[in-house]
């Protein structure tokens, strides 16, 4: 079973979901803009991605440029920022078992099939 953390307004996220559908994989969708991640859920995702919070930030977003660019925050502070501003989380994130990937481009999902 695959879980995709998805934003339907994002072309890259839609491409990831379509890729999963085309592969015929069993999946569930979490629209993380609606169902905000808890601190524990975000930390779990980061662990599965093997990334720090700063590594999954969408730095091209206006909110990042206006409020956060050039400032130093701890990982815990970045986690709070990401929970409060889920638009800043890169997408889609696809999870299966104990592994997760940032599915950009969508064919990165193949790495989870190995």
C-alpha positions, 0 to 999 in steps of 0.5 A, spaced: 500 500 500 502 506 498 500 513 501 501 519 497 501 526 500 498 530 495 496 537 493 490 537 488 492 544 486 499 542 484 501 539 477 507 535 480 503 532 485 497 530 480 503 527 476 505 523 482 498 521 483 497 519 476 503 515 475 501 511 481 494 510 478 497 508 471 502 503 475 495 500 478 498 500 485 494 500 491 494 507 494 491 512 499 491 519 498 492 524 504 491 531 502 495 535 507 493 542 505 486 540 508 488 534 513 494 538 517 500 533 519 501 533 526 508 534 529 509 526 530 506 525 522 511 530 519 517 527 523 515 520 521 515 522 514 522 526 515 525 520 518 522 515 512 525 521 507 531 521 510 531 528 510 531 534 515 525 539 515 529 544 511 530 540 505 523 539 504 521 546 503 518 550 497 523 556 497 519 559 491 513 560 495 512 567 497 510 566 504 517 563 504 521 569 501 517 574 505 517 570 512 523 565 512 528 566 507 535 568 510 533 566 517 536 560 521 531 556 525 532 549 528 529 543 525 524 543 531 522 550 529 522 548 521 517 543 523 513 548 527 513 552 520 511 547 516 505 545 520 503 552 520 504 553 513 503 546 509 504 550 502 511 550 504 512 542 504 514 539 497 510 534 494 508 529 492 511 525 498 510 517 497 510 512 502 510 505 502 512 501 509 518 504 512 521 508 506 518 515 502 521 519 496 519 526 494 516 524 487 519 529 483 519 527 477 513 522 478 517 516 476 522 517 482 516 512 485 519 506 481 525 507 487 519 504 492 518 498 487 525 495 488 
